[in-house]
């Protein structure tokens, strides 16, 4: 019964549960910059894009989206514009969201969480081990 309740809650997860991700975010070690931009939800989608810069040169990019479907919510990633990989929302509380795809090599898990200082933390876990990135909001 508890598992049924948990599935109903996740199926009911909506845009307000992931609104904490919306905005422009930047971070990275010295000499590198990671950028992520997320739109607010419209038409059942949040759109995102990421770019990695080393010095003044782009070395990676990714097209992202979150799809609010009737039966579930999915994080869809296309690194370098390659074919999509989908990760299903498995946990969400309005300040964090966990997406999983156990069949994928790396990552198998993607988690975003809003930290107490207002940063956005992104965590990846899979065949290549665990990685974490912290993004600060871009002030314009």
C-alpha positions as CSV (number, residue, x, y, z in Angstrom):
1,X,0.0,0.0,0.0
2,X,2.8,2.4,0.8
3,X,4.5,1.7,-2.6
4,X,1.2,2.4,-4.3
5,X,0.9,5.8,-2.4
6,X,4.5,6.7,-3.4
7,X,3.8,5.9,-7.0
8,X,0.7,8.1,-6.9
9,X,2.6,11.0,-5.4
10,X,5.3,10.8,-8.1
11,X,2.8,10.5,-10.9
12,X,1.2,13.6,-9.5
13,X,4.5,15.6,-9.4
14,X,4.1,18.7,-11.4
15,X,5.9,21.8,-12.5
16,X,5.8,23.4,-9.0
17,X,7.8,20.5,-7.6
18,X,10.7,21.3,-10.0
19,X,10.4,25.1,-10.2
20,X,13.5,25.4,-8.0
21,X,15.6,24.4,-11.0
22,X,14.4,27.3,-13.2
23,X,17.0,30.0,-14.0
24,X,20.6,30.5,-15.1
25,X,23.3,28.7,-13.1
26,X,27.1,28.7,-13.3
27,X,30.0,26.9,-11.5
28,X,33.1,25.0,-12.0
29,X,36.8,24.7,-10.9
30,X,39.4,27.4,-11.9
31,X,39.9,27.5,-15.6
32,X,36.6,25.8,-16.4
33,X,33.0,27.0,-16.3
34,X,29.8,24.8,-16.2
35,X,26.6,26.6,-17.3
36,X,23.0,25.4,-17.0
37,X,19.9,27.3,-18.0
38,X,16.4,26.0,-17.3
39,X,13.1,27.6,-18.5
40,X,9.9,27.6,-16.5
41,X,7.4,24.9,-17.4
42,X,5.1,25.6,-20.3
43,X,3.1,23.1,-22.4
44,X,4.3,20.2,-20.2
45,X,8.0,20.9,-20.7
46,X,10.9,22.6,-18.9
47,X,13.7,23.2,-21.4
48,X,17.4,23.2,-20.4
49,X,20.8,23.6,-22.0
50,X,24.2,23.1,-20.6
51,X,27.6,24.2,-21.8
52,X,31.1,23.5,-20.5
53,X,33.8,26.0,-21.2
54,X,37.6,25.6,-20.7
55,X,39.1,29.0,-20.9
56,X,37.3,30.7,-23.8
57,X,36.6,27.5,-25.6
58,X,33.4,25.4,-25.5
59,X,34.3,21.7,-24.9
60,X,30.9,20.2,-24.3
61,X,27.2,21.0,-24.6
62,X,23.9,19.2,-23.8
63,X,20.3,19.7,-24.7
64,X,17.9,18.9,-21.8
65,X,14.2,18.8,-21.1
66,X,11.9,17.7,-18.4
67,X,8.7,16.2,-19.7
68,X,5.5,16.2,-17.5
69,X,3.7,13.2,-19.0
70,X,0.3,11.8,-17.9
71,X,1.9,8.8,-16.1
72,X,5.3,10.2,-15.0
73,X,7.9,12.9,-15.2
74,X,11.0,12.3,-17.2
75,X,14.4,14.1,-17.5
76,X,15.6,13.7,-21.1
77,X,19.3,14.3,-21.9
78,X,21.0,14.7,-25.2
79,X,24.7,15.2,-24.6
80,X,26.4,16.7,-27.6
81,X,23.1,16.5,-29.5
82,X,23.2,12.7,-29.5
83,X,20.1,10.5,-29.2
84,X,18.1,11.0,-26.1
85,X,18.3,9.1,-22.8
86,X,15.4,9.3,-20.4
87,X,15.5,9.2,-16.6
88,X,12.3,8.8,-14.6
89,X,11.5,11.0,-11.6
90,X,11.7,8.7,-8.5
91,X,11.7,11.3,-5.7
92,X,10.8,15.0,-5.4
93,X,10.1,17.3,-2.5
94,X,10.0,20.8,-4.0
95,X,13.7,21.4,-3.2
96,X,15.2,18.3,-4.7
97,X,14.5,15.9,-7.5
98,X,15.9,12.5,-8.3
99,X,15.8,10.9,-11.8
100,X,16.9,7.3,-12.5
101,X,17.5,5.0,-15.4
102,X,19.0,1.7,-14.0
103,X,19.6,0.4,-17.6
104,X,21.9,3.3,-18.5
105,X,25.7,3.0,-17.9
106,X,26.5,6.5,-16.7
107,X,24.8,8.1,-15.1
108,X,22.1,5.9,-13.7
109,X,21.0,8.5,-11.3
110,X,20.7,12.3,-11.6
111,X,19.8,14.4,-8.6
112,X,19.3,18.2,-8.4
113,X,18.9,19.9,-5.0
114,X,18.6,23.5,-3.9
115,X,21.2,24.1,-1.1
116,X,20.5,26.4,1.9
117,X,22.7,29.1,0.4
118,X,20.6,29.2,-2.8
119,X,23.0,27.2,-5.0
120,X,21.9,24.3,-7.2
121,X,23.7,21.0,-6.7
122,X,23.7,18.4,-9.4
123,X,24.8,14.9,-8.5
124,X,25.5,12.0,-11.0
125,X,26.0,8.3,-10.1
126,X,26.8,5.4,-12.3
127,X,29.5,3.2,-13.9
128,X,32.0,6.1,-13.7
129,X,31.4,6.7,-10.0
130,X,29.9,9.7,-8.3
131,X,30.2,13.2,-9.5
132,X,28.8,16.5,-8.0
133,X,28.6,20.0,-9.4
134,X,27.5,23.1,-7.6
135,X,26.0,26.0,-9.5
136,X,25.5,29.6,-8.3
137,X,22.6,31.6,-9.7
138,X,23.7,34.0,-12.4
139,X,22.9,37.6,-11.3
140,X,22.0,39.9,-14.3
